[in-house]
Amino acid sequence: MPAPISLEELKSKGRSVTEFEEYLPSSYARYIDWEKLEEPEIVQYLSPRAIYEYQLIFIKSYVNVLGKYGVIPSRITAEIVQKLNGKNVPYRRQQEWEDKLRHDIRGLIRASQEVLSREARYYIYLGLTSYDVVNSAWSAALRDVSYEVIVPKGVELSRILIKRAREEKKTILVGRTHKQHAAPTTVGHWLLEILGGVMPLLGEQLNLSDNLRGKVSGFVGTSAAQKLLFGEKVHPRKLEKETLSLMHLLPDPLTGQVVHQTYYMPYFSNLIGIAGNLAKFGEDIRNFQQTEVSEICEQRLSEQVGSSTGAHKRNPIDSENIGGHWRQILPKIISVYEDFVTDFQRDLRSSSNLRYYGSEIPFITYHMLRRSAKIAKNMTIRREKMMENLSMTKGLISAEPVQLALQVYCIKKNLDIDTHEYVRKLSDRAVNENINFLSIIKDDSLISDMLTSLSIADRTVLLSPEKYIGTVEEDIEYLTNTWETQLDEIENRIKQHLENVSYL
């Protein structure tokens, strides 16, 4: 569906929001470009105003089903459906009533009743409890924001990474473990390492979004009010199913007063999984950009100012922003798990908790996706520096293939030699005497004999570290094609959502 809050409205309000930024409990407004607003924003779906709009949609859906079965006169149903919207019943008016009554849903009802006829005002909340409204609204909003904002941005990032991986599939990069040179890889392979963590989570985010649930089971979840009031005309289960179908939701099969946290927990956990992979991407970029490595810069080398005092610097600002947001998002999963526990059927702890993590986890994930896409698109690959760093250890990066080939040779020759220890001593000598490792192994009689026994192709791999990259290139070709197909499928699901999901 179209976002409850349009970009045009955000644009018009943006300046006034930033004026009050210093008074806000969160700095997230800092990361929204209120002037441009060329892309969707999480606040269009998960801000208090947006959730309020979803709550109005739920009430209209409920009333519509009651009207269908003759519980409410058709003219009353039509009046409520027509008049109940954010324009006629402004969020600010609901807030004023909430301040008086100290209850958000009672405030919504009183504000709504002000625009309805005397007869209609008594029908809009019959048989409901607050979390019928709240849970159903949040579930629809969280589903929509995944389909319409978060996952599309994830697809955009994925396609950029695929494009760059293909461009850099032959670009030799030092593979590192424990921050030390290990074996060669390529930039393309590294980029697909990052994408390999993100890809499974994008489709799963849609699956988890589709499994979010609503409820229309009333006070403590027994449907007692619906059975008492409407049981002769429509069964409570049928009323619940048809109401939620208008919001494209399934019911939680049996609830207390709230939808089970079982449905929300994996949704938010999956988002944090996406964010974790982006944090890894940002951290790698930071390490690549440090002076001693200097292999990849997150930006195009330009006139960016990197330091308030050091005119020579280019700081990895976006990468460090991603890292900072990872520190913010990770602890919030604790809040999600805390909401499994309520006092019997319900208490207010989850109410205040959800107001924070319900919008903040999606917001931070989306912001990290957006920054990551910017980095992936603009980063500078410094190929010459990569080759320079590859040669820094003077051939030692060939120690693994030499040791493995020597091990096979000794088996064939029935030689009882610990080849790992043998090559380790040669490596130590290369380091201590500052001699190229490849020169040392060529002069060693055992290894020289082993090299002579190899094919020209295998010998070349051992003596040319940049050629020891295994199946990297074919893996890149296979996976980029495979993942492009998966991204096409995800985009098709998004298209179907946009075509099929609409509300009263």
C-alpha positions, 0 to 999 in steps of 0.5 A, spaced: 500 500 500 502 507 499 505 509 505 501 512 510 505 518 510 507 521 504 514 523 502 511 530 500 508 531 507 515 529 510 518 534 506 513 539 508 514 537 516 522 536 515 524 543 517 520 543 523 522 536 526 529 538 525 528 544 529 526 540 535 532 535 534 536 537 540 530 535 545 528 529 542 530 522 546 534 519 539 538 522 534 535 518 528 532 524 525 539 526 524 540 521 519 534 523 514 535 528 509 529 532 510 531 536 504 531 531 499 527 525 501 528 521 494 527 514 497 522 511 502 523 512 510 521 508 515 518 513 519 512 513 513 510 506 516 513 506 523 512 512 526 507 513 532 503 517 526 503 512 521 502 506 526 495 510 528 493 510 521 494 503 521 490 502 527 484 506 524 485 501 518 484 496 523 477 499 526 474 500 519 476 493 517 472 490 523 466 495 522 466 493 515 465 485 517 460 487 522 456 490 517 457 485 512 453 480 517 448 485 519 450 487 526 451 494 524 446 498 519 449 498 512 449 506 512 453 506 519 458 502 516 459 506 510 459 512 515 465 509 519 469 507 513 468 514 510 470 518 515 475 514 519 482 517 516 488 521 519 485 527 515 478 527 519 481 524 525 488 527 526 493 524 530 494 530 534 487 530 536 488 522 539 494 525 543 490 530 546 485 525 548 490 520 550 493 526 555 486 526 558 484 519 559 491 516 559 490 511 554 492 511 547 486 506 544 481 510 548 484 516 546 483 514 538 476 512 540 474 518 543 477 522 537 474 518 532 467 519 535 467 526 534 467 526 527 461 521 527 454 521 528 451 520 534 448 513 532 455 511 529 460 513 534 457 507 539 459 501 533 466 503 532 469 499 538 464 493 540 467 487 543 475 489 542 480 490 546 486 495 545 491 489 543 486 487 537 488 494 535 495 495 536 498 488 535 494 488 528 496 495 526 504 493 528 503 487 524 501 490 518 506 496 518 512 491 519 510 487 514 509 493 509 515 496 511 519 490 509 516 489 503 516 496 501 522 499 504 527 494 507 528 488 502 528 493 496 534 496 499 537 490 500 536 488 493 539 494 491 545 493 495 545 486 492 545 487 485 551 493 486 555 487 490 554 482 484 556 488 479 562 489 482 564 482 484 564 481 476 568 487 475 573 485 480 573 477 479 580 477 477 583 482 482 588 479 486 587 481 494 591 478 499 586 473 504 587 474 511 586 470 517 588 473 524 589 480 520 595 476 517 597 474 510 594 467 509 593 466 501 590 470 495 583 471 494 580 476 489 576 482 491 570 479 487 570 473 492 571 478 498 564 481 496 561 475 495 563 473 502 559 479 504 553 478 500 553 470 502 551 472 509 545 477 506 542 473 501 539 468 505 536 473 510 532 477 504 528 472 502 527 470 509 525 477 511 519 476 506 517 470 509 517 472 516 513 478 514 508 474 511 507 470 518 506 476 522 499 475 526 493 479 528 488 478 533 480 480 534 479 475 540 478 481 545 479 481 552 484 476 555 483 472 548 476 468 549 472 472 544 467 472 549 464 479 547 464 477 540 460 471 542 455 475 546 454 481 542 454 478 535 454 470 536 448 469 532 450 473 526 457 471 525 462 466 529 467 470 532 472 466 529 469 468 522 469 475 524 477 475 526 479 471 520 475 476 515 477 482 519 484 480 518 484 478 511 482 485 509 489 487 512 492 481 509 494 478 515 493 471 518 490 470 526 494 468 531 490 461 532 489 462 540 492 468 544 491 471 551 490 478 550 496 479 546 499 476 539 505 471 541 512 474 541 513 468 537 511 471 531 515 478 532 522 475 535 524 472 528 522 478 524 527 482 528 532 477 529 533 476 522 533 484 521 539 484 526 542 478 522 542 483 516 545 488 520 551 484 522 553 482 515 553 490 514 557 491 520 562 486 517 562 489 511 563 496 514 569 493 518 572 490 512 572 497 509 575 500 515 581 495 515 582 496 508 582 503 508 587 504 514 594 507 511 598 501 512 593 497 508 590 502 503 587 497 498 580 500 498 577 506 500 570 507 501 569 513 497 571 515 490 578 519 491 575 526 491 575 532 495 572 529 501 574 533 507 577 527 512 579 531 518 578 537 522 586 538 522 589 533 518 588 535 511 591 529 508 586 524 511 580 521 508 576 518 513 571 512 512 565 516 515 560 511 512 563 505 514 564 507 521 557 510 521 555 503 520 559 500 525 556 505 530 549 503 528 551 496 529 553 497 536 546 500 537 542 495 534 545 489 537 542 490 544 535 491 542 534 484 541 534 483 548 528 487 548 525 483 543 526 477 547 524 480 554 517 481 551 516 473 551 514 474 558 507 478 561 504 478 567 498 472 565 495 475 559 498 482 559 501 488 562 504 494 560 511 493 559 511 490 552 507 496 550 513 501 552 518 496 549 515 495 543 515 503 541 522 503 541 525 497 538 519 496 533 521 502 529 528 502 531 531 496 529 527 496 522 530 504 522 537 502 523 537 496 519 535 500 513 540 506 514 545 501 514 543 498 508 543 505 505 550 506 507 552 500 505 549 501 498 553 507 497 559 504 499 559 499 494 557 503 489 563 508 490 568 505 493 575 505 490 579 499 488 586 500 488 589 494 484 596 496 484 596 497 492 594 490 492 599 487 488 604 491 492 601 488 499 601 481 496 609 481 495 610 484 502 611 478 505 616 476 499 613 469 497 611 467 504 604 466 501 606 460 497 607 456 504 601 453 504 601 450 497 608 448 497 607 444 504 601 440 501 605 439 494 611 436 498 607 432 503 604 428 497 611 428 494 614 425 500 608 420 500 609 417 493 617 417 495 616 413 501 619 419 505 618 420 513 618 427 513 614 432 517 613 437 511 609 442 515 615 443 520 620 442 514 616 448 510 616 452 517 623 452 518 624 454 511 619 460 512 623 462 518 629 462 515 626 467 509 624 472 515 630 472 519 635 473 513 630 477 509 630 473 503 625 471 498 621 465 500 621 462 493 628 463 492 629 459 498 625 453 496 628 453 489 635 452 492 632 447 497 634 440 494 628 436 496 623 441 494 627 442 488 626 435 486 619 436 488 618 442 483 621 438 477 616 432 478 610 437 477 606 439 471 608 446 468 601 448 470 602 446 478 609 448 478 607 455 476 601 455 481 606 454 487 611 459 484 606 465 482 602 466 489 597 470 485 595 464 481 593 460 487 586 462 487 582 455 486 575 455 484 574 463 485 573 465 478 568 460 477 565 460 484 563 468 482 560 466 475 556 461 478 553 464 484 552 471 481 548 468 476 544 464 482 543 470 486 541 474 480 535 469 479 533 469 487 533 477 487 528 476 481 524 472 485 524 477 491 523 483 486 517 479 483 514 477 490 515 485 492 511 487 485 505 482 487 505 485 494 504 492 491 499 490 486 495 486 492 495 489 498 491 495 499 486 497 505 479 500 506 
